Every structure is written in structure tokens, then in C-alpha cells.
Amino acid sequence: MTSFLRELRVGITSFARNKSSKAKKVRSYNQKNEMKELENLIRSSIVEDFTKSDFCYRDNILNLFGSPSKFFRPNLLLQLSFVLNADESNKSFVSPKQLMIAKFSEMVHVASLIHDDVIDSAKTRRCRPTINSQLGDRAAILSGDYIISKATFLISELDDAVLTDILSQVIQDLVLGEIKQFKDIPSVLAYNDIIKNKTASLLALTCKSVIYSHKVISHAVNAPKDVLDNMHRFGECVGLSFQIIDDCMDFSGDKKMGKPKFNDLKNGLVTLPVIYAAEQFPEINALIERKFNDQDDIENIRRLVFESHAIDRCKQLSKELISEAIDIVKNYSNKYAQILIDYILMLHERNS
């Protein structure tokens, strides 16, 4: 067992003992409290990793990890682990490997945000100054690369060839998605391909990895293909759905998370609301070709998007993807499945 797994096991054991000591006082199961403790375990582990580091931009990275965040990806993976690990008596747990996968997902996500901020010339992230706005693009790119290198090392600590193959694909897909975003001709198919690589792949492949860390399915040969495909599709659907909603929010902004209006448009990025609106108003294509560089282009795009049915169509597609993800979870009859469904619905309703 690696040093990280040993430390993580100590944290889990301590957590389990505390839970056991409270059993006489509180008989009912409270997954909300358990999730919070597991979340704190992951957060503190990430902070500890970078606190020990002598990387020159360490404090900036720690500041970003310490800023307010939804922690959506790790939480989803933890919830999914409870669903998959439940026994016949409705008791469940999260394994050390599953915790590491959840940690990996947050680290890669934050690294991708840092790189996005450079590409987008973003000034704020999560209501705080971005690394690129404080230290320049070079420092930001190196910081993102450093986080990815730490996440890659985390994969090696799993000591599992199958998981290494799956999770390594995440990083490759992120890069491919970013390249396609600036090379592909805007279309619904191209957009779908881009966000599958850039956004949905992280959730799809980490959800698939959670299956390999299942208490019964410990190796690829024991994992039924339909189960693996379902977990991959579950993560993909959730990832696609939330990215579509996020692209809609570019037209309204999100003050709570520090997301400015029209950030994608200002960077010449063509998202699904614009593609749908162009189907109804072909004059948008001329604006797309010049990457919205003329003085009134952004205001004209905003007006045409809201005059069209683009936002409604995006929200409907997002809803359909969430419904597909929920149908996959319904294959599991334990109580944790309903908790996961409620969690997904709550997040979707809050964001849309």
C-alpha cells in the first residue's frame, strides 16, 4: 500500500470509529454528514499535498483550492460510490481508491480552469483574481501543468494498470477538446464533440473508474461491459448537461461564482445557444466568421439569442441528458440511488 493510501486509510478508519462511537446516540443514517466529512478529507489532502510542495507558485494554487467551489465532481463520485458499494442490508462505504479518484477529479478540474483562464484572458475565477491576472500567463500555465503532474502521480499511487489507462485518457481528452474548440467549424456535432472531450470526459471516465474500485469488481475481467458502459454514459450525460447550462449562463452571468457575462463571446467561442440561434437567424453566421470582433457584434448576438428559442432548446436538451443519467441510476434499488438522483436534480434545478 502506498504512503498516500496509508494516510487515507488512517483518515477513513478514524472517521469510521467516530461514526461507530456515535451510533448509540444517533441510530439513523445521515449521509449528508458523512459526505461532508469525506469532502473535508479530500480537501485537506489536496491542501496538504501543495503545502508540502516547494513549487514557486504554491500559495497561488492553495488560494485557488481554498476559494468557494461547488466541489461537484468529487461529491458526485462519492455519491456514486455509495450506490455501487451498498450491500443487501443497505449499508455502504467509499473505498480508499474511490476517494483518490474523487480527489483526482477535483485536481484535474482546477488545472483545466487555470488553463481556461489563460485562453480566455479571464481576470477573476470564483470571485478571486486569476493566477494569470496576478502573475501572467506563463506562471498560470506552469501552475496548471504542476497540478496535472500531481494528479498524474496520484494515478500511479493507485497501483492499478486499468485505472491508470482510464484516468490518463482524461488528460488527453482535455487537450484534444481545447484544440478542437479553436479548429472545428461551428456545428451541433462539432460542439458536442468538443464538450465531450473538454468537459464530459472527466466525469465519464472517473465514473467508469469508480466501478473498477468497486468492492466486488476489482479487475477489468470481472466488470460486465454493459455496467462499464452505463457508468461511462452516466458521467457523460451529467457532464454534457451541466456544460450546456454553463454555456447558457454566459448570457446572464453568475455573480456568485464570479462568472462574467459574454466571456465566451468575447473570446470568439461559439457555444450551443449561438449555434441554435444561427439556425433561426442565419445572419449570425457572418458574426461567427469574424469571431464577434465588430463593435456591436456581442450585443447583436445577445439580442438574437434571446429572440430565438435557443436558450429553451438548450435547457430542454440538458434536461433530457439528466433524465438519461437518472434512468441509469434507477437500475440500482438501494436507498443511495435515490439520494444520488435527488442530488443531481437539485444541482440541475439550481443551475438552470
C-alpha positions as CSV (number, residue, x, y, z in Angstrom):
1,M,0.0,0.0,0.0
2,T,1.4,3.4,-0.9
3,S,2.0,6.2,1.6
4,F,-0.9,8.2,0.3
5,L,-3.2,5.2,0.6
6,R,-2.0,4.5,4.1
7,E,-2.7,8.1,5.2
8,L,-6.1,8.0,3.5
9,R,-6.9,4.7,5.2
10,V,-6.0,6.3,8.6
11,G,-8.4,9.1,7.9
12,I,-11.1,6.7,6.9
13,T,-10.5,4.5,9.9
14,S,-10.7,7.5,12.2
15,F,-13.8,8.6,10.5
16,A,-15.4,5.1,10.8
17,R,-14.5,5.0,14.6
18,N,-16.1,8.3,15.2
19,K,-19.2,7.2,13.3
20,S,-19.3,4.0,15.4
21,S,-19.0,5.8,18.7
22,K,-22.0,7.9,17.8
23,A,-24.1,5.0,16.7
24,K,-25.8,4.6,20.1
25,K,-26.8,8.2,20.2
26,V,-27.9,8.6,16.6
27,R,-29.3,5.4,15.1
28,S,-30.5,6.9,11.8
29,Y,-28.0,7.1,8.9
30,N,-27.0,10.6,7.9
31,Q,-25.3,10.5,4.6
32,K,-25.1,14.3,4.4
33,N,-22.8,14.4,7.4
34,E,-20.8,11.5,6.1
35,M,-20.4,13.2,2.7
36,K,-19.2,16.4,4.4
37,E,-16.5,14.5,6.3
38,L,-15.3,12.7,3.2
39,E,-15.3,16.0,1.3
40,N,-13.2,17.6,4.1
41,L,-10.9,14.6,4.0
42,I,-10.3,15.2,0.2
43,R,-9.9,19.0,0.6
44,S,-7.4,18.7,3.4
45,S,-5.5,16.1,1.5
46,I,-5.2,18.4,-1.5
47,V,-4.1,21.3,0.6
48,E,-1.6,19.2,2.4
49,D,-0.1,18.0,-0.9
50,F,0.6,21.5,-2.0
51,T,1.5,22.9,1.4
52,K,4.4,20.4,1.4
53,S,5.5,21.5,-2.1
54,D,8.3,23.9,-2.8
55,F,6.7,25.0,-6.1
56,C,7.2,28.7,-6.6
57,Y,3.5,29.5,-7.2
58,R,2.3,27.2,-4.4
59,D,0.5,29.9,-2.5
60,N,-1.5,30.9,-5.6
61,I,-2.6,27.3,-6.1
62,L,-3.5,27.0,-2.5
63,N,-5.5,30.2,-2.7
64,L,-7.5,28.8,-5.6
65,F,-8.2,25.4,-3.9
66,G,-9.3,27.3,-0.8
67,S,-11.8,29.5,-2.7
68,P,-15.5,28.8,-2.7
69,S,-16.4,25.9,-5.0
70,K,-19.3,23.5,-5.6
71,F,-16.9,20.5,-5.3
72,F,-19.5,19.0,-7.7
73,R,-17.3,16.3,-9.3
74,P,-15.9,14.7,-6.2
75,N,-19.3,14.8,-4.5
76,L,-20.9,13.1,-7.5
77,L,-18.2,10.4,-7.4
78,L,-18.6,9.9,-3.7
79,Q,-22.4,9.6,-4.0
80,L,-22.0,7.1,-6.9
81,S,-19.6,5.1,-4.8
82,F,-22.2,4.7,-2.1
83,V,-24.7,3.5,-4.7
84,L,-22.3,0.9,-6.1
85,N,-20.9,-0.4,-2.7
86,A,-24.3,-0.8,-1.0
87,D,-24.9,-4.3,0.4
88,E,-28.2,-6.2,0.9
89,S,-28.7,-4.5,4.3
90,N,-28.4,-1.1,2.8
91,K,-25.0,-0.4,4.4
92,S,-22.4,1.3,2.2
93,F,-19.0,3.0,2.2
94,V,-16.4,4.7,0.0
95,S,-13.2,2.8,-0.6
96,P,-9.7,4.5,-0.5
97,K,-9.3,4.1,-4.2
98,Q,-12.7,5.8,-4.8
99,L,-11.6,8.7,-2.6
100,M,-8.4,9.1,-4.6
101,I,-10.4,9.1,-7.9
102,A,-12.6,11.8,-6.4
103,K,-9.5,13.8,-5.4
104,F,-8.1,13.3,-8.9
105,S,-11.2,14.7,-10.5
106,E,-11.0,18.0,-8.5
107,M,-7.3,18.4,-9.2
108,V,-7.7,18.0,-12.9
109,H,-10.8,20.2,-13.0
110,V,-9.0,23.0,-11.2
111,A,-5.9,22.7,-13.5
112,S,-8.2,22.9,-16.6
113,L,-9.8,26.1,-15.1
114,I,-6.4,27.7,-14.8
115,H,-5.6,26.9,-18.4
116,D,-9.0,28.1,-19.5
117,D,-8.4,31.4,-17.7
118,V,-5.2,31.9,-19.8
119,I,-7.0,31.1,-23.0
120,D,-10.0,33.4,-22.1
121,S,-7.8,36.1,-20.6
122,A,-10.1,35.9,-17.5
123,K,-9.5,38.3,-14.7
124,T,-11.5,36.6,-11.9
125,R,-12.3,33.0,-11.0
126,R,-14.6,32.1,-8.1
127,C,-14.7,35.7,-7.2
128,R,-11.0,35.9,-6.8
129,P,-8.2,37.2,-9.1
130,T,-7.0,34.5,-11.5
131,I,-3.3,33.4,-11.5
132,N,-2.8,34.8,-15.0
133,S,-4.1,38.2,-14.0
134,Q,-1.7,38.3,-11.0
135,L,1.4,36.6,-12.3
136,G,1.0,36.4,-16.0
137,D,0.2,33.6,-18.5
138,R,3.5,31.7,-18.1
139,A,3.0,31.3,-14.4
140,A,-0.6,30.3,-14.8
141,I,0.3,27.6,-17.4
142,L,3.1,26.3,-15.2
143,S,0.7,26.2,-12.3
144,G,-1.9,24.2,-14.2
145,D,0.8,21.9,-15.5
146,Y,2.1,21.3,-12.0
147,I,-1.4,20.4,-10.7
148,I,-1.8,17.9,-13.5
149,S,1.6,16.4,-12.8
150,K,0.5,15.9,-9.1
151,A,-2.8,14.4,-10.3
152,T,-0.8,12.0,-12.6
153,F,1.4,11.0,-9.7
154,L,-1.8,10.3,-7.8
155,I,-2.8,7.9,-10.6
156,S,0.4,6.0,-10.2
157,E,-0.3,5.6,-6.4
158,L,-3.4,3.6,-7.3
159,D,-1.1,0.9,-8.5
160,D,-3.7,-0.3,-10.9
161,A,-2.9,-0.6,-14.7
162,V,-6.5,-0.5,-15.8
163,L,-7.3,2.6,-13.7
164,T,-4.0,4.2,-15.0
165,D,-5.2,3.7,-18.6
166,I,-8.6,5.1,-18.0
167,L,-7.6,8.1,-16.0
168,S,-4.7,9.0,-18.3
169,Q,-7.3,9.3,-21.1
170,V,-8.9,12.2,-19.2
171,I,-5.9,14.4,-19.6
172,Q,-5.5,13.5,-23.3
173,D,-9.2,14.3,-23.9
174,L,-8.9,17.7,-22.2
175,V,-6.2,18.8,-24.5
176,L,-8.0,17.4,-27.6
177,G,-11.1,19.3,-26.6
178,E,-9.3,22.6,-26.3
179,I,-7.6,22.2,-29.7
180,K,-10.9,21.3,-31.4
181,Q,-12.6,24.3,-29.8
182,F,-10.5,26.6,-31.9
183,K,-10.2,24.5,-35.1
184,D,-13.5,22.9,-35.8
185,I,-16.2,24.6,-37.9
186,P,-19.1,25.5,-35.6
187,S,-22.0,23.0,-35.7
188,V,-24.1,21.0,-33.3
189,L,-22.0,17.9,-34.0
190,A,-18.7,19.8,-33.5
191,Y,-19.9,21.4,-30.3
192,N,-21.0,18.0,-28.9
193,D,-17.6,16.5,-29.8
194,I,-15.7,19.4,-28.1
195,I,-17.6,19.3,-24.8
196,K,-17.4,15.5,-24.7
197,N,-13.6,15.8,-24.8
198,K,-13.2,19.0,-22.8
199,T,-15.8,18.6,-20.1
200,A,-17.8,15.4,-20.1
201,S,-14.8,13.1,-20.4
202,L,-13.6,13.9,-16.9
203,L,-16.8,12.8,-15.3
204,A,-17.4,9.9,-17.7
205,L,-14.0,8.3,-17.2
206,T,-13.9,8.9,-13.4
207,C,-17.4,7.4,-13.0
208,K,-16.2,4.4,-15.0
209,S,-13.1,4.2,-12.7
210,V,-15.3,4.1,-9.7
211,I,-16.7,0.7,-11.0
212,Y,-13.1,-0.7,-11.1
213,S,-12.7,0.3,-7.5
214,H,-16.0,-1.5,-6.6
215,K,-15.7,-4.0,-3.7
216,V,-16.7,-6.9,-6.0
217,I,-15.4,-5.8,-9.3
218,S,-11.7,-5.4,-8.7
219,H,-10.4,-6.2,-12.2
220,A,-11.5,-5.5,-15.7
221,V,-12.2,-9.1,-16.4
222,N,-14.9,-9.1,-13.7
223,A,-16.6,-6.0,-14.9
224,P,-19.6,-6.6,-17.2
225,K,-19.3,-4.4,-20.3
226,D,-22.9,-3.0,-20.0
227,V,-22.2,-1.9,-16.4
228,L,-19.0,-0.1,-17.5
229,D,-20.7,1.5,-20.5
230,N,-23.6,2.6,-18.3
231,M,-21.3,4.3,-15.8
232,H,-19.4,6.0,-18.6
233,R,-22.6,7.2,-20.1
234,F,-24.0,8.3,-16.8
235,G,-20.9,10.6,-16.2
236,E,-21.0,11.8,-19.8
237,C,-24.7,12.7,-19.6
238,V,-24.2,14.7,-16.4
239,G,-21.1,16.4,-17.8
240,L,-22.7,17.4,-21.1
241,S,-25.9,18.6,-19.3
242,F,-24.0,20.9,-16.9
243,Q,-21.8,22.3,-19.7
244,I,-24.8,23.2,-21.8
245,I,-26.3,25.0,-18.8
246,D,-22.9,26.7,-18.2
247,D,-22.9,28.0,-21.8
248,C,-26.3,29.4,-21.4
249,M,-25.1,31.2,-18.3
250,D,-22.6,33.1,-20.5
251,F,-25.6,35.2,-21.5
252,S,-26.7,36.0,-17.9
253,G,-23.5,35.7,-15.8
254,D,-23.1,34.1,-12.4
255,K,-22.1,36.7,-9.8
256,K,-21.9,34.1,-7.0
257,M,-19.2,32.1,-8.9
258,G,-17.6,35.2,-10.4
259,K,-18.6,34.3,-14.0
260,P,-18.8,37.5,-16.1
261,K,-21.3,37.9,-19.0
262,F,-20.4,37.1,-22.6
263,N,-16.9,35.7,-21.7
264,D,-17.2,33.1,-24.4
265,L,-18.3,35.5,-27.0
266,K,-15.5,38.0,-26.2
267,N,-13.1,35.1,-26.8
268,G,-14.7,34.2,-30.1
269,L,-16.1,30.9,-28.8
270,V,-19.2,29.5,-30.5
271,T,-21.4,27.7,-28.0
272,L,-24.7,25.8,-28.4
273,P,-27.0,28.8,-27.8
274,V,-25.3,30.7,-30.6
275,I,-25.4,27.6,-32.9
276,Y,-29.1,27.1,-32.3
277,A,-29.8,30.8,-32.7
278,A,-28.0,30.8,-36.1
279,E,-30.3,28.1,-37.3
280,Q,-33.2,30.6,-36.8
281,F,-31.3,33.7,-37.8
282,P,-28.7,32.9,-40.5
283,E,-27.2,36.4,-40.3
284,I,-25.4,35.3,-37.1
285,N,-23.0,33.2,-39.3
286,A,-21.3,36.4,-40.5
287,L,-20.7,37.4,-36.9
288,I,-19.3,34.0,-36.2
289,E,-16.9,34.2,-39.1
290,R,-15.4,37.4,-37.7
291,K,-15.4,36.0,-34.2
292,F,-17.7,38.7,-32.9
293,N,-15.0,41.3,-33.3
294,D,-17.1,44.3,-34.6
295,Q,-18.2,46.8,-32.0
296,D,-21.9,45.8,-31.9
297,D,-21.5,42.0,-32.5
298,I,-21.9,40.9,-28.9
299,E,-25.0,43.0,-28.3
300,N,-26.5,41.7,-31.6
301,I,-25.7,38.1,-30.7
302,R,-27.3,38.6,-27.3
303,R,-30.4,40.1,-28.8
304,L,-30.8,37.4,-31.4
305,V,-30.1,34.5,-29.0
306,F,-32.9,35.8,-26.7
307,E,-35.3,36.5,-29.6
308,S,-34.8,32.9,-30.8
309,H,-35.7,29.7,-29.0
310,A,-32.0,28.8,-28.4
311,I,-31.9,29.0,-24.6
312,D,-35.1,27.0,-24.3
313,R,-33.8,24.3,-26.6
314,C,-30.5,24.2,-24.7
315,K,-32.4,23.7,-21.4
316,Q,-34.6,21.0,-22.9
317,L,-31.5,19.1,-24.2
318,S,-29.9,19.5,-20.8
319,K,-33.0,18.1,-19.1
320,E,-33.1,15.1,-21.4
321,L,-29.5,14.3,-20.7
322,I,-30.1,14.5,-16.9
323,S,-33.2,12.2,-17.4
324,E,-31.0,9.7,-19.2
325,A,-28.5,9.8,-16.4
326,I,-31.2,9.3,-13.8
327,D,-32.6,6.3,-15.7
328,I,-29.2,4.6,-15.4
329,V,-29.1,5.2,-11.6
330,K,-32.6,3.7,-11.3
331,N,-31.1,0.3,-12.2
332,Y,-29.9,0.3,-8.6
333,S,-32.6,-0.3,-5.9
334,N,-30.8,0.8,-2.8
335,K,-31.6,4.0,-0.9
336,Y,-28.3,5.6,-2.0
337,A,-29.5,5.6,-5.6
338,Q,-32.4,7.9,-4.7
339,I,-30.1,10.2,-2.7
340,L,-27.9,10.5,-5.8
341,I,-30.9,11.2,-8.1
342,D,-32.1,13.9,-5.7
343,Y,-28.6,15.4,-5.6
344,I,-28.4,15.6,-9.4
345,L,-31.9,17.1,-9.7
346,M,-31.1,19.7,-7.0
347,L,-28.0,20.8,-8.8
348,H,-29.6,20.9,-12.2
349,E,-32.6,22.9,-10.9
350,R,-30.3,25.3,-9.1
351,N,-28.1,25.9,-12.2
352,S,-30.9,26.1,-14.8
